[in-house]
Amino acid sequence: MFKLFKPSRRIGSFDAQAAIVTALRELPKDHIAPARRAFLRGGLSAGGLALLSGCSLVDESSVETALMSVSRMNDRVQGWLFDPQRLAPTYSRAEALDPFPFNAYYPESEVRHVDGGDFRLEVTGQVADKHAWSLEELHTLPTTEQVTRHICVEGWSAIGHWGGVPFAHFLKRVGADTSAKYIGFTCDDDYFTSIDMATALHPQTLLVLTQNGRTLEPRNGYPLKLRMPTKLGYKNPKHIRAITVTNTYPGGYWENQGYNWFGGS
């Protein structure tokens, strides 16, 4: 079998191949999907990385830049391959976990408790209607339910029963420019992320208000979270307080630290 690994490529005292191996070993296991991570760890040479990224490998910083370039290329490929009409698998309500596992970048003892009475969802950017939505107003919109699997980059998954407003309907209601590239989200727990418009309009993308037939709990993102079964868990923000429609890349909490931006599951 053809192997991409070649003998170490040295530039002066700098061993580019060793730097690649070290950088990949230190990446969080959720930086890239398992299959792509295995490919990189098992077969990517210094020459191959330089060819893919267009970067010269002369020190550790250039290796990190090259790896980021490959990650962004992976984002673009995922975007090209994404089918906006292909549905994620669904399950029966009996299969949904109750309670649903907690997961965040902070411990459960630090879960944010938002006052639903004072809550206002800010809507900005390329939209016609920029008024701030109360929780009561959101509950007047048409809702649907789904039982889908949450897939975490840490290696676990769980089936959840979610209810809420189809995000495509909400975007239409506020007069969003659906030719815009991005939707950005900021949250009361200081988390932030962003998604592509095709995923935003996907029929299973949901502004979640309930879980297991009950009001969303604080640990799961009360008063409002986004549920996308086509994305990995870190792309599903909780405690959402602001949404913006934009052509300016908004980044994200984990994405700015090197995680894949598209984050498809």
N, C-alpha and C positions, 0 to 999 in steps of 0.2 A: 504494500500500500504506500502511496505517495505521502511523505511527511513534510510538513512545512518547517519544522524545526531544523535549524542548521547550526553548525558550530558557532560559538559566541562571536559576536561582531564587536571588536574593540575599536574605540576611537581614542587614541592616546591611552590614558589609564582608565577610560570609561568603558565599561562592558554593557553595551546596549541590551543584549539579550537577557543578561542577569537582571538588569533594571526592569525589563518588562515582566519577567517572572515574579520579581519582588512586588511590583506594583499590582499585578493581578492577584497575588496572594493576599495583599492587604486590602483589596476591594471588599466592601461589604458583600455578603453572599447575595443580597438583593439588588446589587447594582445593575446586573443584567440577568436576563432569563437563564435558567440552568443550562439549556442546550447551547446557547451562544457562549455562556461562560466556560463550559467544558471545551468548546471549540477553541476559544482564545487560550485557555490554560494548556490545552493539549497540543496545539499545533501552530500557533502564530509566531513567526520569526521576526527578528528586528527588521529585516528587509521587507517582509510582508506587511508589517505594521506601518512602516514608512510609506510603502506603496499605497496602502489603503487610505492613509490619512493625508498624504502629501506633505508630511512633516519630516524634517531632519532630526535624527536621534543623536543628540550630542551630550545630553545630561539628563538627570532625573526629571527636571521640569519639562523638557521636551517630550519625554515619554508620557507624562501625565497629559500634556496637550494633545499628543497623538491618540491616546486612549479616549479622551473626551471627543476628539474628532470622529473616531470610529463609532462611539456611542451616539453622536448626533446623526451620523449616517444611518445607523440602525433605526433611529426615530423616523427618518424620512422614508425608509423602506417600509416600516410598519404602517405609516400613513398611506402609502401607495397601495398597500395590500388590504387595508381595512375596508370591509364591506358594510356600508351604513344600514343595510337591510337584513344582514345576517343576525339572527337572534342567538343569545347565549342560552344554554340549557335551563329549563325550569323544573321545579320539583313540587311535591305535594306539601301542604301546610304541616302535615305530621312530621316531615323531615326537617323542619326549621328548628334551630336551636333556641331554647328559651330558658335562661337568659342567653343572649348572644355574647360571644367573647369580647372583652375590652382590648383595645389596641390603640396606642398613641405614642408620641415621642416623649411622653412624660408618664409618671406612675398614676394609677387610678385615684390615689389620694388627692391628686391635683386637678381632678376633673372640674371644668368650668360650670358654674351654675348661673344660667342666664334667666333674667326676669322676663317671662313671656309677655307680660302686660306692657312692658316698656319696649319690647323688641320691635325693631324696624329693619327691614331688609333694604339696603341701599342698592339702587340699580343705576349704573353710570356707563359712559362710553357711547357707542354707536347704537343708541336706542331712542325711540320716539317719546316714550313715557318714562320719565326719570323720577317719578314719585316714589317715596319710601313705603314699602308694603308692611302693614301690621300682620301679626300672626293670624288675627281674625280674618283679614282679607284673603290671605293665602288659603285658609280653610274653606273659602267660598268657591274656589276654583275646582274644575272637574278633577277627580282623582282616580287612580287605579292602584292595583296591588300586583306584586310579583314575589315569587319565591325563587331566589337565585343564590348561586354560590359566590361568596366573598373569598378571593384568593389573595393571600398575604405573601409578600416577597420573602418573609421569614421562613416560609416552607409549610405553613399550615393553611387550611381552608375551613370554611363553615357556611352552612346553608342558613339564610335568613329570610324572614317574611317581612316585606317592606310595603308601606303604603304612602302614596303622595301624589303630587302633581307631575304629569309628564313634562319634562323640561322643555321639549319642543313647543308644547302648548304655552308655557310661560313665556318663552322667547317671542312667540307670535303675539301674545297678549301685550307685551311691552313694546312691540314694534322694533325688535332687534334686527340689525342689518346682518342677515345670514350669509352675506358674502365676506364678512369679517373673518379673520384667521383664528382668533383666540377668544376664549371666555376665561376670565380670571376670577378667582375666589379668594376673599380674605375672611378670616374667621375670628371668633371671640377668644379662641385659645392661642392666638398669634400664629396659627398655621396659615399657609397660603399655598395655592397650586393653580394650575391652569390646564385647559384641555383644548383640543381642536374642535372646530365647528361641526365637523361630520359626526363626532362622538356626541356632542351636545344635542344634535338633532336625532340621534338614534332612538328608536321607539322604546327601548328599555332604560333610557337615562331618566332618572326620577329625582325630583325634589322631595325628599322624604320627610313626612310629618308623623308617621306612626310606624310601630314595629310590633309584630305579633298581635295586631288588632288594638294596640294601646298607644297612647301618646308616647312619642319618642322619649326615652330616658336620657338624663344628662350624660351618663357614661357612653351613650351611643350617639350623642350629637345634638340633643335638644337645644334650640327648638327646630333646627333645620339642618339637614345634611344632604349631600348628593350621593346617589347610588348609581353606579355604572358597572354592571356585570361584565362589560367588555374591557374593563380596566383593572389593573392590580390595585390592591387595597390603599396604597398611599396616594392614589389619585382621587379617592373618594373623601372629600373634606367634610368635617363635622363642624357644628356650631357656626354655620355660615352667617355672616352679617353684611357682606357686600359682594355684588356681582358686577363685572365690567365686561363689555363687549368691545374688542379692540383689535387693531392690526399690529400693535406693539407687543413684542414677546414679553409676557409677564413673569416667566420663570416659575419657581416653586420652592418650598422649604427644602425638600430633599433633592429636587432637580438641580438646584443651585449648588448642591454638594456633590454632583456627579451622577445621580441616578438618571436612567433613561427618562426623557420627557414624555414620550408618547405613552409608555407604561401599559401597553396592551396585555391582556391576559390570554 
